């Protein structure tokens, strides 16, 4: 024990209640619950909810707005701001945080056998949509381009997620990179993206969830077929 209230068993229990309320709120409604809503759902005081949200932000369990710490911007794979993707279930519409997160939705939301993921190519504005389910990758010749290497993903995670996009082809990736003056990141096909998303967030809606440590995250990424320094792996 450190003597800090945030480290006590009671505070940790409250933190998990707040985390679950954020995630289940997103899953159920497509939006982040407000601080007053979280207080009502968890029977935790407003001040304690704010403290737990900051602790969850520091642990990368949620992402708070830089200007307004009462506002949850992301709780991966959910987002409360548009970052290029919409994800439609049977009754709910979500913002997809990125290509990775959008393809993860049906794997996490067990009541949704599949979802409709829609976006536009950043290079040519061509609209794209796929029915993404749990059994197999969607068909398509499009590619995903991830701009930011994983070692820097949390430097500005909203920027990182906003630049994990789907393009018509590698030619469109090249056009976009030339136009924006950015360096190529990592390009993968839809099948690899689907495998990456499939089990990445398993358990996140359950009590007691903990994020993968670096070793298990690296092993998972390698198993789905990714490689190279972009992912912190051998070439």
C-alpha positions in Angstrom: 0.0 0.0 0.0 1.2 3.5 -0.8 -1.4 5.3 1.3 -2.9 6.9 -1.9 -6.6 6.3 -2.0 -6.4 5.4 -5.7 -4.4 2.3 -4.7 -6.8 0.9 -2.1 -9.0 -2.2 -2.9 -12.1 0.0 -2.7 -10.8 2.4 -5.2 -9.7 -0.4 -7.5 -13.2 -1.8 -7.3 -14.7 1.6 -8.1 -12.3 2.0 -11.0 -13.4 -1.3 -12.6 -17.0 -0.4 -12.2 -16.4 2.9 -14.0 -14.4 1.1 -16.7 -17.2 -1.4 -17.3 -19.8 1.3 -17.3 -17.9 3.2 -20.0 -17.5 0.2 -22.1 -21.0 -1.2 -21.7 -22.4 2.3 -22.3 -20.5 2.5 -25.6 -21.5 -1.1 -26.6 -25.2 -0.5 -25.8 -25.8 3.1 -27.1 -22.8 3.9 -29.4 -21.8 6.8 -27.3 -19.7 7.4 -24.1 -21.7 7.9 -20.9 -21.2 11.3 -19.2 -19.7 11.8 -15.8 -23.1 12.2 -14.2 -24.4 9.1 -16.0 -21.3 7.1 -14.8 -21.9 8.3 -11.2 -25.5 7.1 -11.4 -24.6 3.8 -13.0 -21.8 2.9 -10.6 -23.0 4.6 -7.4 -19.7 6.4 -7.2 -19.4 10.1 -6.5 -18.8 12.6 -9.3 -15.4 13.5 -7.9 -14.4 9.8 -7.7 -15.7 9.1 -11.2 -13.4 11.9 -12.5 -10.5 10.5 -10.5 -11.1 7.0 -11.8 -11.4 8.2 -15.4 -8.0 9.9 -15.1 -6.5 6.7 -13.7 -8.0 4.7 -16.6 -6.6 7.2 -19.0 -3.2 6.9 -17.5 -3.4 3.1 -17.9 -4.6 3.4 -21.5 -7.9 1.9 -20.7 -9.8 5.0 -22.0 -8.7 8.2 -23.8 -9.9 11.5 -22.4 -10.3 14.7 -24.3 -7.2 16.9 -23.8 -9.3 20.0 -23.2 -12.1 18.4 -21.3 -11.2 15.5 -18.9 -14.9 14.8 -18.3 -15.2 13.6 -21.9 -14.2 10.1 -23.0 -13.0 10.3 -26.6 -12.1 6.6 -27.0 -12.5 3.3 -25.2 -11.0 1.0 -27.8 -12.5 -0.2 -30.0 -15.2 2.5 -29.4 -14.9 6.2 -30.2 -17.1 9.2 -29.5 -15.6 11.2 -32.4 -15.6 10.5 -36.1 -12.2 9.0 -37.2 -13.2 7.9 -40.7 -15.4 4.9 -40.0 -19.0 4.1 -39.2 -20.0 0.7 -37.9 -23.7 -0.3 -38.1 -25.1 -3.2 -36.1 -28.7 -4.5 -36.0 -29.9 -1.6 -33.9 -26.9 0.6 -33.0 -24.5 2.8 -34.9 -20.9 3.3 -33.6 -18.0 5.4 -34.7 -15.2 3.1 -35.5 -11.9 4.3 -33.9 -9.9 3.1 -36.9 -9.7 0.2 -39.4 -8.4 -2.1 -36.7 -11.1 -1.2 -34.2 -13.9 -1.2 -36.8 -13.1 -4.7 -37.8 -12.9 -5.8 -34.1 -16.5 -4.8 -33.4 -18.3 -8.1 -34.2 -15.7 -10.1 -32.3 -16.3 -8.1 -29.2 -20.0 -7.5 -29.5 -21.3 -11.1 -29.2 -24.9 -10.1 -29.8 -23.9 -8.8 -33.3 -23.1 -11.7 -35.7 -21.8 -9.1 -38.1 -21.6 -5.4 -38.7 -21.5 -3.1 -41.7 -18.2 -1.1 -41.7 -18.3 1.9 -44.0 -15.6 4.4 -44.9 -14.1 6.4 -47.8 -10.6 6.1 -49.4 -8.5 9.0 -48.0 -6.8 9.3 -51.4 -9.7 9.4 -53.9 -12.8 9.6 -51.7 -14.3 6.3 -53.1 -16.9 4.9 -50.7 -16.3 1.4 -49.4 -18.4 -0.9 -47.2 -18.0 -4.4 -45.9 -20.1 -6.8 -43.9 -17.6 -7.9 -41.3 -18.4 -11.0 -39.2 -16.7 -13.5 -37.0 -16.3 -16.5 -39.3 -14.1 -15.2 -42.1 -12.6 -12.0 -43.5 -14.7 -9.9 -45.8 -13.9 -10.2 -49.5 -12.1 -7.2 -51.2 -8.9 -6.0 -52.8 -8.6 -2.9 -50.6 -5.7 -2.5 -48.2 -5.2 -0.9 -44.8 -2.4 1.5 -44.2 -1.2 2.2 -40.6 0.9 5.4 -40.4 2.3 5.4 -36.9 4.7 2.7 -35.7 3.4 0.9 -32.6 6.2 2.1 -30.4 4.8 5.6 -30.9 1.1 4.7 -30.9 0.3 6.3 -27.6 2.3 9.5 -28.2 -1.0 10.8 -29.6 -3.4 7.9 -29.8 -6.2 9.8 -31.5 -3.8 10.8 -34.3 -2.6 7.2 -34.5 -6.1 5.8 -34.8 -7.2 8.5 -37.2 -4.5 7.4 -39.5 -5.2 3.7 -39.6 -7.3 3.8 -42.7 -8.5 1.7 -45.6 -7.6 2.5 -49.2 -8.7 1.3 -52.6 -5.2 -0.1 -53.3 -1.5 0.4 -52.7 -1.6 3.0 -55.6 -4.1 5.1 -53.6 -1.8 4.7 -50.5 1.1 6.0 -52.6 -1.0 8.9 -53.9 -2.1 9.9 -50.4 1.5 9.7 -49.0 2.8 11.9 -51.8 0.0 14.4 -51.4 0.4 14.7 -47.6 4.2 14.4 -47.5 4.1 11.5 -45.1 6.3 8.4 -45.0 4.9 5.0 -45.7 3.9 3.1 -42.6 2.6 -0.5 -42.9 0.2 -1.9 -45.5 -1.8 -5.1 -45.1 -4.7 -6.8 -46.9 -8.2 -7.2 -45.5 -7.5 -10.8 -44.3 -4.6 -9.7 -42.2 -6.5 -6.8 -40.8 -9.4 -9.1 -39.8 -7.0 -11.6 -38.1 -5.4 -8.7 -36.2 -8.7 -7.5 -35.0 -10.3 -10.9 -34.3 -9.0 -11.5 -30.7 -7.2 -8.3 -29.8 -10.0 -7.0 -27.5 -11.3 -10.3 -26.2 -12.5 -9.9 -22.7 -12.7 -6.1 -22.7 -16.4 -6.1 -21.8 -15.8 -8.6 -18.9 -14.9 -7.8 -15.2 -11.2 -8.1 -14.4 -9.9 -7.4 -17.9 -6.3 -6.4 -18.1 -4.4 -5.2 -21.2 -1.8 -7.4 -22.8 1.7 -6.9 -21.6 4.3 -6.1 -24.2 5.5 -9.7 -24.6 2.0 -11.1 -25.1 1.1 -8.3 -27.4 4.1 -8.9 -29.6 3.4 -12.6 -29.7 -0.2 -12.0 -30.8 0.9 -9.6 -33.5 3.4 -12.0 -34.8 0.9 -14.9 -34.9 -1.5 -13.0 -37.1 1.3 -12.6 -39.7 2.7 -9.1 -39.1 6.4 -8.5 -39.0 9.1 -5.8 -39.1 10.3 -2.9 -37.0 7.0 -1.1 -37.4 5.5 -3.7 -35.0 8.7 -4.1 -32.9 9.3 -7.5 -34.6 12.1 -8.9 -36.8 11.8 -8.4 -40.6 
